[in-house]
Amino acid sequence: MSDLRPKKRRRYSPEIRRSMIMQCTADIVARDGVANLSMEQIGREAGVSKSLGCGLN
């Protein structure tokens, strides 16, 4: 029987979350090139919403 409960979400500090997003972005660029980079892909691979990634300064 599979577990139907939703996955427990973790709340990271802004510094850790920013580091995770930046690392995922660097990994995507290294793998696929900057021309193929998208906010949707960053969000999906970093496990955050695409709007959260847009707010990085």
WOSULRA-V238862 format. One record per residue. N is the residue number from 1. OMEGA is omega as a letter, one per 20 degrees, with the letter a starting at -180 (none if undefined). Layout:
# WOSULRA-V238862
N;OMEGA  N;OMEGA
This chain:
# WOSULRA-V238862
1;a  2;r  3;a  4;r  5;r  6;r  7;r  8;a  9;r  10;r  11;a  12;r  13;r  14;a  15;r  16;r  17;r  18;r  19;r  20;a  21;a  22;r  23;r  24;r  25;r  26;r  27;r  28;r  29;r  30;a  31;a  32;a  33;a  34;a  35;a  36;a  37;r  38;r  39;r  40;a  41;r  42;r  43;a  44;a  45;r  46;r  47;r  48;r  49;a  50;r  51;r  52;r  53;r  54;a  55;a  56;r  57;none
